[in-house]
Amino acid sequence: QVQLVESGGGLVQAGGSLRLSCAVSGTFFSINAMGWYRQTPGKTREWVATITSGSSTNHADSVKGRFTISRDNAKNTVYLQMNSLKPEDTAVYYCNAEMGTGLRIRHYWGQGTQVTVSS
């Protein structure tokens, strides 16, 4: 069974920084891409950033230049460094891990961590 556990969320003032972590545990062969998403009440989950197994990254326009995704393959952990935070970044942040190949690809999700940015 695969588990993803996020940490690092909290309350921060606008302009501040937070670093989210997501550790993957359990039995698996390897992790393909990993990503971060966020969701606010009443809205659909929004993609934030993705990092491939080869560490190529992509970020949503809304966070580009402020957020940076990274990963430590030895620790099966993905990070999201969030700088210059804005009130509109307030959301529950979820990490995602893709595993498997072809028709056996599966996506796993963490339980989420709350990020609140005060103005």
GROMACS elastic network, one bead per residue, 0.5 to 0.9 nm:
[ bonds ]
;  ai    aj funct       b0    kb
    1    25     6  0.82650   500
    1    26     6  0.53848   500
    1    27     6  0.59452   500
    1    28     6  0.80696   500
    2    24     6  0.70349   500
    2    25     6  0.57700   500
    2    27     6  0.62064   500
    2    28     6  0.72341   500
    2   108     6  0.74494   500
    3    23     6  0.80743   500
    3    24     6  0.56792   500
    3    25     6  0.52486   500
    3    26     6  0.61533   500
    3   108     6  0.76490   500
    3   109     6  0.78365   500
    3   110     6  0.70570   500
    4    22     6  0.62825   500
    4    23     6  0.56074   500
    4    25     6  0.65153   500
    4    26     6  0.89379   500
    4    95     6  0.74303   500
    4    96     6  0.78442   500
    4    97     6  0.80789   500
    4   108     6  0.73494   500
    4   109     6  0.62444   500
    4   111     6  0.74448   500
    5    21     6  0.80463   500
    5    22     6  0.53155   500
    5    23     6  0.53581   500
    5    24     6  0.66627   500
    5    25     6  0.83524   500
    5    95     6  0.82687   500
    5   109     6  0.86720   500
    5   110     6  0.54383   500
    5   111     6  0.67458   500
    5   112     6  0.79350   500
    6     9     6  0.82606   500
    6    20     6  0.69820   500
    6    21     6  0.54984   500
    6    23     6  0.65927   500
    6    93     6  0.84384   500
    6    94     6  0.73436   500
    6    95     6  0.69979   500
    6   110     6  0.62842   500
    6   111     6  0.70594   500
    6   112     6  0.62297   500
    6   113     6  0.61204   500
    7    19     6  0.85616   500
    7    20     6  0.57469   500
    7    21     6  0.52607   500
    7    22     6  0.64077   500
    7    23     6  0.85869   500
    7   112     6  0.83394   500
    7   113     6  0.63204   500
    8    18     6  0.69446   500
    8    19     6  0.58211   500
    8    21     6  0.61579   500
    8    22     6  0.88719   500
    8   113     6  0.73937   500
    8   114     6  0.87448   500
    8   115     6  0.85658   500
    9    18     6  0.70546   500
    9    19     6  0.75247   500
    9    20     6  0.62257   500
    9    21     6  0.88137   500
    9    92     6  0.85961   500
    9    93     6  0.81372   500
    9   113     6  0.53797   500
    9   114     6  0.53183   500
    9   116     6  0.79677   500
   10    18     6  0.79345   500
   10   113     6  0.79714   500
   10   114     6  0.61446   500
   10   115     6  0.50474   500
   10   116     6  0.61263   500
   10   117     6  0.84292   500
   11   114     6  0.83191   500
   11   115     6  0.61611   500
   11   117     6  0.59263   500
   11   118     6  0.73431   500
   12    15     6  0.83310   500
   12    16     6  0.60786   500
   12    17     6  0.72560   500
   12    18     6  0.77075   500
   12    85     6  0.81042   500
   12   115     6  0.79129   500
   12   116     6  0.63381   500
   12   117     6  0.50344   500
   12   118     6  0.62721   500
   13    16     6  0.55688   500
   13    17     6  0.84542   500
   13    85     6  0.76559   500
   13    86     6  0.81319   500
   13    87     6  0.82358   500
   13   116     6  0.83182   500
   13   117     6  0.53605   500
   13   119     6  0.62058   500
   14    17     6  0.85240   500
   14    84     6  0.69400   500
   14    85     6  0.53085   500
   14    86     6  0.50425   500
   14    87     6  0.62592   500
   14   117     6  0.56829   500
   14   118     6  0.56740   500
   14   119     6  0.53463   500
   15    83     6  0.70311   500
   15    86     6  0.64156   500
   15   117     6  0.86800   500
   15   119     6  0.88995   500
   16    82     6  0.83070   500
   16    83     6  0.61524   500
   16    84     6  0.54869   500
   16    85     6  0.55209   500
   16    86     6  0.83040   500
   16   117     6  0.83136   500
   17    81     6  0.75134   500
   17    82     6  0.53751   500
   17    84     6  0.62320   500
   17    85     6  0.61893   500
   18    80     6  0.82141   500
   18    81     6  0.62245   500
   18    82     6  0.52170   500
   18    83     6  0.67302   500
   18    85     6  0.82206   500
   18   115     6  0.85663   500
   19    79     6  0.68771   500
   19    80     6  0.56068   500
   19    82     6  0.59052   500
   19    83     6  0.85257   500
   20    78     6  0.82860   500
   20    79     6  0.54633   500
   20    81     6  0.64426   500
   20    82     6  0.78767   500
   20    93     6  0.86265   500
   20   113     6  0.83825   500
   21    77     6  0.68008   500
   21    78     6  0.58567   500
   21    80     6  0.65536   500
   21    81     6  0.87943   500
   21    95     6  0.86031   500
   22    76     6  0.83854   500
   22    77     6  0.53962   500
   22    78     6  0.52499   500
   22    79     6  0.63344   500
   22    80     6  0.87265   500
   22    94     6  0.86822   500
   22    95     6  0.64135   500
   22    96     6  0.87414   500
   22   110     6  0.77222   500
   23    75     6  0.74282   500
   23    76     6  0.59674   500
   23    78     6  0.67044   500
   23    79     6  0.88713   500
   24    75     6  0.81734   500
   24    76     6  0.54451   500
   24    77     6  0.60909   500
   24    78     6  0.84466   500
   24    97     6  0.80803   500
   24   110     6  0.88317   500
   25    28     6  0.83920   500
   25    76     6  0.74602   500
   28    31     6  0.78414   500
   28    99     6  0.78980   500
   28   100     6  0.87305   500
   29    99     6  0.80126   500
   29   100     6  0.79168   500
   30    99     6  0.64798   500
   30   100     6  0.75188   500
   31    34     6  0.75233   500
   31    52     6  0.89527   500
   31    53     6  0.69130   500
   31    73     6  0.84810   500
   31    76     6  0.78846   500
   31    97     6  0.66314   500
   31    98     6  0.60204   500
   31   100     6  0.75952   500
   32    51     6  0.87969   500
   32    52     6  0.62242   500
   32    53     6  0.50747   500
   32    54     6  0.86846   500
   32    97     6  0.70798   500
   32    98     6  0.52284   500
   32    99     6  0.54099   500
   32   100     6  0.74557   500
   32   101     6  0.87992   500
   33    50     6  0.67916   500
   33    51     6  0.55697   500
   33    53     6  0.54475   500
   33    54     6  0.85682   500
   33    55     6  0.85678   500
   33    96     6  0.83385   500
   33    97     6  0.61731   500
   33    98     6  0.54431   500
   33    99     6  0.77650   500
   34    49     6  0.85436   500
   34    50     6  0.57513   500
   34    51     6  0.54099   500
   34    52     6  0.63885   500
   34    53     6  0.77946   500
   34    71     6  0.82245   500
   34    78     6  0.69331   500
   34    95     6  0.73064   500
   34    96     6  0.55341   500
   34    98     6  0.62271   500
   35    47     6  0.79934   500
   35    48     6  0.74688   500
   35    49     6  0.54981   500
   35    51     6  0.61313   500
   35    52     6  0.85569   500
   35    69     6  0.79503   500
   35    78     6  0.77537   500
   35    94     6  0.83362   500
   35    95     6  0.56186   500
   35    96     6  0.50409   500
   35    97     6  0.65293   500
   35    98     6  0.86275   500
   36    46     6  0.88310   500
   36    47     6  0.65214   500
   36    48     6  0.54032   500
   36    49     6  0.53292   500
   36    50     6  0.65291   500
   36    69     6  0.81474   500
   36    78     6  0.87526   500
   36    79     6  0.86975   500
   36    80     6  0.75591   500
   36    93     6  0.68118   500
   36    94     6  0.56644   500
   36    96     6  0.61304   500
   37    45     6  0.64704   500
   37    46     6  0.53935   500
   37    49     6  0.70687   500
   37    92     6  0.83785   500
   37    93     6  0.56841   500
   37    94     6  0.51338   500
   37    95     6  0.62490   500
   37    96     6  0.76269   500
   38    44     6  0.86942   500
   38    45     6  0.55905   500
   38    46     6  0.52019   500
   38    47     6  0.65588   500
   38    48     6  0.67828   500
   38    89     6  0.86458   500
   38    90     6  0.87183   500
   38    91     6  0.58214   500
   38    92     6  0.54243   500
   38    94     6  0.58633   500
   38    95     6  0.86183   500
   38   112     6  0.85103   500
   39    42     6  0.84613   500
   39    43     6  0.64547   500
   39    44     6  0.62875   500
   39    46     6  0.60225   500
   39    47     6  0.89262   500
   39    90     6  0.86827   500
   39    91     6  0.53297   500
   39    92     6  0.53384   500
   39    93     6  0.66007   500
   39    94     6  0.80870   500
   40    43     6  0.56036   500
   40    44     6  0.75666   500
   40    45     6  0.75590   500
   40    46     6  0.88729   500
   40    90     6  0.74661   500
   40    92     6  0.64574   500
   41    44     6  0.83148   500
   41    91     6  0.81666   500
   41    92     6  0.89741   500
   43    46     6  0.83792   500
   45    94     6  0.89811   500
   47    50     6  0.82822   500
   47    59     6  0.84582   500
   47    60     6  0.69192   500
   48    58     6  0.85915   500
   48    59     6  0.59463   500
   48    60     6  0.52086   500
   48    61     6  0.85846   500
   48    62     6  0.81218   500
   48    63     6  0.71379   500
   48    67     6  0.87335   500
   49    57     6  0.72764   500
   49    58     6  0.55776   500
   49    60     6  0.60335   500
   49    63     6  0.84791   500
   49    64     6  0.89992   500
   49    67     6  0.83986   500
   49    68     6  0.79426   500
   49    69     6  0.64650   500
   49    80     6  0.84210   500
   50    56     6  0.81417   500
   50    57     6  0.56259   500
   50    58     6  0.53253   500
   50    59     6  0.65728   500
   50    60     6  0.89699   500
   50    69     6  0.70094   500
   50    70     6  0.88131   500
   50    96     6  0.89925   500
   51    54     6  0.77959   500
   51    55     6  0.54271   500
   51    56     6  0.54436   500
   51    58     6  0.65944   500
   51    59     6  0.89133   500
   51    69     6  0.67020   500
   51    70     6  0.67906   500
   51    71     6  0.75084   500
   51    78     6  0.85119   500
   52    56     6  0.52662   500
   52    57     6  0.65764   500
   52    58     6  0.89588   500
   53    56     6  0.75228   500
   53    71     6  0.87593   500
   53    73     6  0.81823   500
   54    57     6  0.89761   500
   55    70     6  0.72543   500
   55    71     6  0.72642   500
   57    68     6  0.85448   500
   57    69     6  0.69899   500
   57    70     6  0.78962   500
   58    64     6  0.86426   500
   58    69     6  0.82396   500
   59    62     6  0.81838   500
   59    63     6  0.66082   500
   59    64     6  0.56044   500
   59    65     6  0.86884   500
   59    67     6  0.77355   500
   59    68     6  0.76950   500
   59    69     6  0.79344   500
   60    63     6  0.56110   500
   60    64     6  0.59726   500
   61    64     6  0.50521   500
   61    65     6  0.85666   500
   62    65     6  0.88705   500
   62    66     6  0.87581   500
   63    66     6  0.54237   500
   63    67     6  0.55077   500
   63    68     6  0.85091   500
   63    82     6  0.85085   500
   63    89     6  0.86780   500
   64    67     6  0.61030   500
   64    68     6  0.78849   500
   65    68     6  0.76695   500
   65    83     6  0.86784   500
   66    81     6  0.81941   500
   66    82     6  0.61198   500
   66    83     6  0.51076   500
   66    84     6  0.60239   500
   66    85     6  0.76130   500
   67    80     6  0.66554   500
   67    81     6  0.54617   500
   67    83     6  0.59889   500
   67    84     6  0.84064   500
   67    85     6  0.87817   500
   68    79     6  0.80473   500
   68    80     6  0.56397   500
   68    81     6  0.50818   500
   68    82     6  0.66354   500
   68    83     6  0.85136   500
   69    78     6  0.72738   500
   69    79     6  0.56368   500
   69    81     6  0.63920   500
   69    82     6  0.87936   500
   70    77     6  0.86586   500
   70    78     6  0.58107   500
   70    79     6  0.52081   500
   70    80     6  0.65458   500
   70    81     6  0.81168   500
   71    74     6  0.89546   500
   71    75     6  0.84500   500
   71    76     6  0.75139   500
   71    77     6  0.56649   500
   71    79     6  0.58560   500
   71    80     6  0.87669   500
   72    75     6  0.54340   500
   72    76     6  0.59726   500
   72    77     6  0.53339   500
   72    78     6  0.63613   500
   72    79     6  0.82562   500
   73    77     6  0.65073   500
   73    78     6  0.82184   500
   74    77     6  0.78940   500
   75    78     6  0.86826   500
   78    95     6  0.80472   500
   82    85     6  0.65677   500
   83    86     6  0.89780   500
   85    88     6  0.82748   500
   85    89     6  0.64967   500
   85    90     6  0.87413   500
   85   117     6  0.67579   500
   86    89     6  0.53959   500
   86    90     6  0.75947   500
   86   117     6  0.61498   500
   86   118     6  0.78130   500
   86   119     6  0.75701   500
   87    90     6  0.56478   500
   87   116     6  0.73343   500
   87   118     6  0.56958   500
   87   119     6  0.59658   500
   88    91     6  0.80665   500
   88   117     6  0.75574   500
   89   115     6  0.75773   500
   89   116     6  0.74745   500
   89   117     6  0.67172   500
   90    93     6  0.88821   500
   90   114     6  0.77821   500
   90   115     6  0.53676   500
   90   117     6  0.54429   500
   90   118     6  0.83704   500
   91   113     6  0.84357   500
   91   114     6  0.60579   500
   91   115     6  0.55197   500
   91   116     6  0.66180   500
   91   117     6  0.88601   500
   92   112     6  0.58087   500
   92   113     6  0.53696   500
   92   115     6  0.59953   500
   92   116     6  0.84774   500
   93   111     6  0.88081   500
   93   112     6  0.52632   500
   93   113     6  0.52728   500
   93   114     6  0.62174   500
   93   115     6  0.69923   500
   94   109     6  0.67827   500
   94   110     6  0.57612   500
   94   111     6  0.66761   500
   94   113     6  0.66451   500
   95   108     6  0.83270   500
   95   109     6  0.58408   500
   95   110     6  0.54991   500
   95   111     6  0.82357   500
   95   112     6  0.71876   500
   96   107     6  0.66193   500
   96   108     6  0.55574   500
   96   110     6  0.66404   500
   97   106     6  0.82807   500
   97   107     6  0.56373   500
   97   108     6  0.52422   500
   97   109     6  0.66928   500
   97   110     6  0.88051   500
   98   105     6  0.68132   500
   98   106     6  0.57561   500
   98   108     6  0.64865   500
   99   104     6  0.81213   500
   99   105     6  0.55662   500
   99   106     6  0.54352   500
   99   107     6  0.64571   500
   99   108     6  0.80409   500
  100   103     6  0.81670   500
  100   104     6  0.53876   500
  100   106     6  0.62710   500
  100   107     6  0.89056   500
  101   104     6  0.53416   500
  101   106     6  0.84285   500
  102   105     6  0.58655   500
  103   106     6  0.86417   500
  109   112     6  0.82478   500
  110   113     6  0.86313   500
